[in-house]
């Protein structure tokens, strides 16, 4: 079941469309393919989950646009929010 949205192949995060529990599969579709990752933590509906590893200082992309920079290393399946994302580098 699809429970996350990714709009652009450059995106490093997906937006979850339901509350996600730690260990739960998160599935999204992109360009006629379906991808599944496992959540490392609980994530609230409409929050972001990393679909790529993001190094500290790297841009975080959502819907093909930069939404900020990682303030720590972020692993696939991690929650991406104000605790590890900043508007400045």
N, C-alpha and C positions, 0 to 999 in steps of 0.2 A: 504494500500500500504506500502510495506517495504521501509523505507527510512533511515535505520541505520544498522550497522554491529556490531555483537558481535561474537567472535570466541570461547570463553571459558566460562563455567558456573561460573568460579571464577571471571570473569571480573566485575569491578565496574563502567566501562564506556562503552559507545557505540560510534562509529564513524558515524556521520551523512553523508549521501551521497547526500544531497542537502541542500541549505540554508533553515534554519528553523526559523520561526517567533515565538515570544513569544505567548504562548497559543496553539500552533500547536501540534498535536499528532505526536509522534515519535514511529515508529513501527519497531521491529526487530524480527528475528526468531532465536531460539536456541533449538536444540534437538527436532525437529518436533513440537515445540510449538511457538506461536506468542505472543509477549508481546507489550503492548502499554503504553507509559507514555506521560505526557504533558510537553512541554518545558516551563520553567519559564522565559526565556529570548530569544532574537534573537541569533542564533548560525550559524556561517559561515560553508559552505560546508567543509567536511573533519575534522572538529573540533570535540571535544568530549563532550558528555552529560552524566551526572551521571545517572546510572540506579539503584543505591543503595545509601542509605545515607552513607556518609563517614565522620567520625569524624576527627577533627584536629589531625595531626600526623600519621594517618593511611596510609597504603600503598594504592596507586591507581593502579589498575590492568587493563591492556589492552592486549588482545590477550594472556591472561594467564601469562603475565610478568609484573613485577613491573616497572612502568614508573616514579614513584616519590612518594612523600608524600603530603598529604593535608596540606596546610598552614592555612586553616580555616575549619570550619564545612561546608560540601557540601551536599545539599539536592538533592533528586531525581529530575531530570529536570533542574538542574543547569548546566551552561557551565563550563567545566573543561579545564583550560588553564594556562598560566604562572601567571595569577593573583591569583590563588589559588592552585598552584602545584609547588613543589620544588624538586630538586634532592637529597636534604639532609633533614634529619629528624629534 
